[in-house]
Amino acid sequence: MRWARATGRGLLVLVVLLTGFSAGQAGAGGPAGSPTGRGPITLVTGGDLTDYLHRVLDDWNELRPGERVTLVELPEAADEVRAQMVASLRSGEDRFDVLNIDVAWNSEFAAAGWIAPLDADRFPLDRFLPPVVDTATFGGRLHAVPYVTNAGLLYYRADILREAGEEPPRTWDELARLARDVAPAHGLDGYAGQLLPYEGLVINAAEAMHSAGGRVLADEGAEVTVDSAAARAGLEFLVQGVREGWIPQEALTYKEEESRRAFQDGRLLFLRNWPYVYALANGPDSPVAGRVGAVQLPGPDGPGASVLGGSNLAVNVNSRHRATALDLIAHLTGEPVQRQVLTEGALPPVWAALYSDPELVRRFPYLPTLRESLLAAEPRPKSPRYDQVSLAMQAVLQDALALREAPDEALARLARELADIADRG
């Protein structure tokens, strides 16, 4: 889970919220798991590099000294964060009150019974962008509240397209033509995303499949749908780029920051990445500042579909201070803090109205484009065993992009592996 920040030196990752009480300590205001329990809680993140969350919690603690939130920062690596969360939740510990979970973990945690179902009427979900709410549901119930969101954008060198008399691409054919023909004429590589075998590869491939009308899983992981003509078309688009060279071999080693640096250093014509790139690429130290634009990801016949990123806030089913935990979630997902999420944390908020706020649009001119991308975006494949789904996809997709296996063979193999994972459930 990586939320990238737009104000400096790396990627912001918000992760988990812990209490400072052990299982042996009594919760103020109610027994363990009581919805009326109140008391101090601890918010744990994976490195708040912008410090905006400290300021948000300072305001909370000043108003509610009896229910203080202590911020604890974990390492940035998502796998390590998830491992620590799962180990504690599986043991039934009540140290965790609120968990800030990657949207892809929602189904797993809900299916395992680790996070409590929530009353949807408690939160202003009708004010949120509709697709982000879907990431927080499982089995027809709300199990978390969207906190920050994310969607991929296509960044491009506006100066080079303008010189070539070209518009930003809206379709795959246009992207391939420009990446193949225009980029080399200016000494650039054509296109890159995040194609190293990690979660970024899953997202990039799922975006291509979704854009073509394909899906990896259906029925919340019970049905495998990846071996379809539409999904094959999406994977073939990426494989074609590698085969023809307009996706450089080096792109197969890129994560978010490696790909950003390649684009920002002036080595790429096109880049798929998250919104944080816009401010950095146009920042005062960027070699391409003032020459960068952003549009929705292209698809076969027009704008495509991004995969939703971001995080949701959930409550440990064993929390002793559940009432305080719910109040904190309501505070963090309310409009004032959501505004701070954008202006101080440089992260995409979940409140829909902020994307058309004139003051914010002047400050963050990519917001209208990001809004359209978010509205067209879809969640990653929902599955109670998402960690296994992701690992299987990474291995198979890597073979396809390395040209070791044809797309149709790769997706047939992936379908068999995903069916085995579903059967274990």
C-alpha positions in Angstrom: 0.0 0.0 0.0 1.6 3.2 -1.1 0.0 6.6 -1.1 2.3 8.9 -2.9 2.8 12.5 -1.7 3.2 15.5 -3.9 5.4 17.8 -1.7 8.8 16.3 -1.6 11.0 13.3 -1.3 9.0 10.1 -1.5 5.8 8.3 -1.1 3.4 8.8 1.8 2.0 5.6 3.3 -0.8 5.8 5.9 -1.4 2.4 7.4 -2.7 1.4 10.8 -4.3 2.8 13.9 -3.4 1.2 17.2 -4.5 1.7 20.9 -2.0 2.1 23.6 -3.8 -0.4 25.9 -3.0 -4.1 26.3 -5.6 -6.8 26.4 -5.4 -6.8 30.2 -6.4 -3.2 30.6 -10.0 -2.2 31.0 -11.6 0.1 28.5 -13.2 3.2 29.8 -16.9 3.4 29.2 -17.6 -0.2 28.3 -16.3 -3.7 28.0 -14.1 -5.0 25.1 -15.9 -4.7 21.8 -18.6 -2.4 23.3 -19.9 0.2 20.9 -19.9 2.6 23.9 -16.3 2.1 24.9 -14.3 5.3 25.2 -10.7 6.1 26.0 -7.3 7.0 24.5 -6.3 5.4 21.2 -3.2 5.3 19.0 -3.0 6.1 15.4 -0.2 4.3 13.5 1.0 5.3 10.1 3.7 4.2 7.7 5.6 7.4 7.7 3.8 10.7 7.7 6.4 12.6 5.8 4.2 15.7 5.4 3.4 16.0 9.1 -0.2 17.0 8.2 -1.6 14.1 10.3 0.2 15.3 13.3 -1.5 18.7 13.0 -4.9 17.0 12.5 -4.4 15.0 15.7 -3.2 17.9 17.7 -6.5 19.6 17.0 -8.4 16.5 18.1 -6.4 16.1 21.3 -6.8 19.7 22.3 -10.6 19.3 22.1 -10.8 15.7 23.6 -8.0 15.3 26.2 -9.7 12.3 27.7 -9.7 10.5 24.4 -6.2 11.3 23.1 -4.9 9.9 19.9 -1.2 9.1 19.9 0.5 8.8 16.5 2.8 5.9 16.0 4.6 5.6 12.6 5.5 2.2 11.2 7.9 1.4 8.3 6.7 2.3 4.8 6.7 -1.2 3.3 3.1 -2.3 2.8 3.9 -6.0 3.1 5.4 -5.4 6.6 2.5 -3.3 7.7 -0.1 -5.9 6.6 1.9 -8.7 8.3 1.9 -6.8 11.6 -1.8 -6.1 11.3 -2.7 -9.6 10.4 -0.6 -11.2 13.2 -2.3 -9.0 15.8 -5.8 -9.4 14.5 -5.5 -13.2 14.2 -4.4 -13.5 17.8 -7.6 -11.6 18.9 -5.6 -8.7 20.4 -7.4 -5.5 21.2 -4.4 -3.3 20.8 -5.7 -2.2 17.4 -8.7 0.1 17.6 -8.9 1.6 14.1 -7.0 0.3 11.1 -6.2 2.4 8.0 -6.2 -0.5 5.5 -5.3 -0.6 1.8 -8.5 -0.8 -0.2 -7.4 -4.2 -1.5 -7.4 -5.6 2.1 -11.0 -4.7 2.9 -12.5 -8.0 1.7 -9.9 -10.2 3.4 -10.2 -8.4 6.8 -14.0 -8.4 6.6 -14.3 -12.0 5.6 -12.0 -13.1 8.4 -14.2 -11.3 11.0 -11.4 -9.0 12.1 -13.1 -5.7 11.4 -16.6 -4.7 12.6 -19.5 -4.0 10.3 -20.4 -0.3 10.4 -23.6 1.6 10.4 -23.6 3.3 7.0 -25.9 6.1 8.3 -23.2 7.2 10.7 -21.1 8.6 7.9 -21.8 11.1 5.0 -21.2 8.4 2.3 -23.6 10.3 -0.1 -21.0 13.1 -0.2 -18.2 10.8 -1.3 -17.3 9.8 -4.8 -19.5 6.8 -5.5 -16.7 4.3 -6.6 -14.7 4.8 -3.4 -17.6 3.6 -1.3 -17.6 0.3 -3.1 -14.1 -0.4 -1.9 -15.3 -0.3 1.7 -18.0 -2.9 1.3 -18.0 -6.7 1.5 -20.9 -9.1 1.5 -23.3 -6.2 1.0 -22.2 -4.5 4.2 -20.1 -1.5 5.0 -16.9 -2.7 6.9 -14.8 0.5 6.6 -15.1 4.2 5.7 -13.1 5.6 2.7 -10.4 8.0 3.9 -8.2 8.8 0.9 -8.5 7.6 -2.7 -6.3 7.4 -5.8 -6.6 6.8 -9.5 -4.0 6.5 -12.2 -3.4 9.3 -14.8 -1.5 9.5 -18.0 1.2 12.1 -17.9 2.6 13.5 -21.1 5.2 16.0 -22.3 2.9 18.8 -23.5 5.8 20.6 -25.2 6.7 17.7 -27.4 3.1 16.9 -28.5 2.6 20.6 -29.3 5.7 20.7 -31.4 4.6 17.5 -33.2 1.1 19.0 -33.8 -0.5 16.2 -31.8 -3.2 16.0 -29.0 -2.8 13.9 -25.9 -3.9 10.3 -26.7 -7.4 9.1 -25.9 -7.1 5.6 -27.2 -4.6 2.8 -27.1 -3.9 3.1 -30.8 -3.1 6.8 -30.4 -0.9 6.2 -27.5 1.0 3.4 -29.3 1.5 5.5 -32.4 2.8 8.5 -30.5 5.0 6.4 -28.2 6.4 4.5 -31.2 6.9 7.4 -33.7 7.1 10.7 -31.9 9.1 9.7 -28.8 12.2 8.4 -30.6 12.3 11.5 -32.8 13.0 13.5 -29.6 15.3 11.0 -28.1 12.7 9.6 -25.6 11.3 6.3 -24.7 7.6 6.0 -25.3 5.6 4.8 -22.3 6.1 3.3 -18.9 4.0 2.4 -15.9 4.8 0.3 -12.9 5.6 -3.1 -14.3 8.0 -4.7 -11.8 6.3 -7.8 -10.3 4.7 -6.3 -7.2 1.3 -4.8 -6.5 1.9 -2.1 -9.1 2.0 -4.6 -11.9 -1.3 -6.0 -10.7 -2.8 -2.6 -10.9 -1.4 -1.7 -14.3 -2.6 -4.9 -15.8 -6.0 -4.8 -14.1 -6.4 -1.2 -15.5 -5.7 -2.5 -19.1 -8.1 -5.4 -18.6 -10.9 -3.2 -17.1 -10.4 -0.6 -19.9 -11.1 -3.4 -22.4 -14.2 -4.6 -20.5 -12.5 -7.5 -18.8 -12.5 -8.6 -15.2 -10.2 -10.8 -13.1 -12.8 -12.0 -10.5 -16.5 -11.7 -9.9 -18.9 -12.4 -7.0 -16.4 -11.1 -4.5 -13.8 -13.7 -5.5 -16.0 -16.7 -5.9 -16.0 -16.6 -9.8 -12.8 -16.5 -11.9 -13.4 -14.4 -15.1 -9.9 -13.5 -16.2 -9.7 -15.9 -19.1 -11.8 -13.8 -21.4 -11.3 -12.1 -24.8 -11.6 -8.7 -23.1 -9.0 -9.4 -20.5 -6.7 -10.9 -23.1 -7.0 -7.7 -25.2 -5.9 -5.6 -22.1 -2.9 -7.8 -21.5 -2.0 -7.9 -25.2 -1.9 -4.1 -25.3 0.9 -4.1 -22.7 2.7 -7.1 -24.2 2.5 -5.4 -27.6 4.3 -2.3 -26.2 7.1 -4.4 -24.9 7.4 -6.5 -28.0 7.5 -3.4 -30.3 9.8 -1.5 -28.0 7.7 1.6 -27.2 7.5 0.2 -23.6 11.3 0.0 -22.8 12.7 -3.1 -21.1 13.8 -0.9 -18.3 10.1 -0.2 -17.5 9.8 -3.8 -16.4 11.9 -2.8 -13.3 9.9 0.3 -12.4 7.9 1.0 -9.3 6.2 4.4 -8.7 9.3 6.4 -7.9 11.6 4.8 -10.6 9.0 5.6 -13.3 8.4 9.1 -11.9 12.1 9.9 -12.0 12.4 8.6 -15.6 9.6 10.9 -16.7 10.7 13.8 -14.6 14.3 13.5 -15.9 13.1 13.9 -19.4 13.4 10.3 -20.6 9.8 9.4 -21.3 7.0 10.8 -23.4 4.2 9.2 -21.5 3.9 7.9 -17.9 1.1 6.1 -16.1 1.3 7.1 -12.4 -0.7 8.5 -9.4 -1.7 12.1 -8.9 1.2 12.9 -6.7 3.5 13.1 -9.7 1.8 16.2 -11.1 3.2 18.6 -8.4 6.6 17.0 -8.4 7.0 17.0 -12.2 6.0 20.7 -12.3 8.0 21.6 -9.2 10.8 24.2 -9.1 13.5 21.5 -9.3 12.0 19.5 -12.1 13.7 19.5 -15.5 10.3 19.3 -17.2 8.5 21.9 -15.0 5.8 23.7 -17.0 5.9 21.1 -19.8 3.7 18.4 -18.3 0.1 17.6 -18.8 -2.2 14.9 -17.5 -5.3 13.1 -18.9 -7.3 10.1 -18.2 -5.8 6.7 -19.0 -6.7 5.8 -22.6 -8.6 2.7 -23.5 -9.4 0.8 -26.7 -12.0 3.3 -28.0 -11.7 6.2 -25.7 -10.8 7.0 -22.0 -10.1 3.8 -20.1 -10.6 2.8 -16.5 -8.1 3.2 -13.6 -7.9 1.0 -10.6 -8.8 2.7 -7.4 -6.1 3.1 -4.9 -6.2 4.6 -1.4 -7.2 3.5 2.0 -10.2 2.9 4.2 -10.6 3.2 8.0 -11.9 0.2 9.8 -12.5 -0.7 13.5 -11.1 -3.8 15.2 -13.9 -6.1 16.2 -12.2 -6.4 19.6 -11.6 -2.7 20.2 -12.3 -1.6 23.8 -12.8 2.0 22.8 -15.0 1.5 19.8 -17.1 4.7 20.4 -13.9 6.8 20.3 -12.7 4.9 17.3 -15.9 5.6 15.4 -15.7 9.3 16.4 -12.2 9.5 15.1 -13.1 7.9 11.8 -16.0 10.4 11.4 -13.5 13.2 12.2 -10.9 12.1 9.7 -13.5 11.6 6.9 -15.4 14.8 7.5 -15.1 17.7 5.1 -12.6 19.9 7.0 -10.0 17.1 7.4 -10.7 15.9 3.9 -9.7 19.4 2.7 -6.5 19.1 4.7 -5.8 15.6 3.2 -5.5 17.4 -0.1 -4.0 20.8 0.8 -1.5 19.6 3.5 -1.1 15.9 2.8 -1.2 16.1 -1.0 -3.5 13.1 -1.2 -6.8 12.7 -3.2 -9.7 13.2 -0.8 -12.9 11.1 -1.0 -15.3 14.1 -0.8 -16.8 14.8 -4.3 -17.4 18.5 -3.9 -13.7 19.3 -3.3 -12.9 18.3 -6.9 -14.9 21.3 -8.2 -14.0 23.8 -5.5 -12.7 26.9 -7.5 -9.9 27.7 -5.0 -8.7 24.1 -4.9 -8.8 23.8 -8.7 -6.7 26.9 -9.1 -4.1 25.4 -6.7 -4.4 21.8 -8.1 -5.3 22.2 -11.8 -5.4 18.4 -12.3 -8.4 17.9 -10.0 -11.2 17.9 -12.7 -9.2 15.3 -14.7 -8.6 13.3 -11.6 -12.3 13.4 -10.7 -13.3 12.0 -14.1 -10.7 9.3 -13.6 -12.0 8.4 -10.2 -15.6 8.3 -11.4 -14.6 5.8 -14.1 -12.3 3.8 -11.8 -13.0 0.3 -10.4 -11.7 -1.5 -7.3 -9.0 -4.2 -7.5 -10.4 -7.7 -7.6 -12.3 -8.4 -4.4 -11.3 -11.6 -2.7 -11.0 -12.8 0.9 -7.6 -14.2 -0.2 -6.4 -11.1 -2.0 -2.8 -11.5 -1.0 -2.7 -14.9 -2.8 -4.6 -13.5 -5.8 -2.0 -10.7 -6.1 1.0 -13.0 -5.8 -0.5 -15.3 -8.5 -1.1 -12.4 -10.8 2.3 -10.9 -10.3 4.0 -14.2 -11.3 1.9 -14.8 -14.4 1.9 -11.3 -15.6 5.7 -11.1 -15.3 6.0 -14.1 -17.6 3.7 -12.5 -20.2 5.5 -9.1 -20.2 8.9 -10.9 -20.3 7.6 -12.5 -23.5 8.1 -16.0 -22.0 4.4 -16.8 -22.4 1.7 -15.7 -24.8 -1.1 -13.6 -23.3 -3.8 -16.3 -24.0 -1.6 -19.0 -22.4 -0.8 -16.8 -19.4 -4.4 -15.9 -18.7 -5.5 -19.6 -19.0 -2.8 -20.5 -16.4 -3.8 -17.6 -14.2 -7.4 -18.7 -14.3 -6.4 -22.2 -13.1 -4.4 -20.7 -10.3 -7.1 -18.3 -9.2 -9.7 -21.1 -9.3 -7.4 -23.1 -6.9 -7.3 -20.1 -4.6 -11.0 -19.7 -4.7 -11.6 -23.4 -3.9 -9.4 -23.1 -0.8 -11.9 -20.5 0.6 
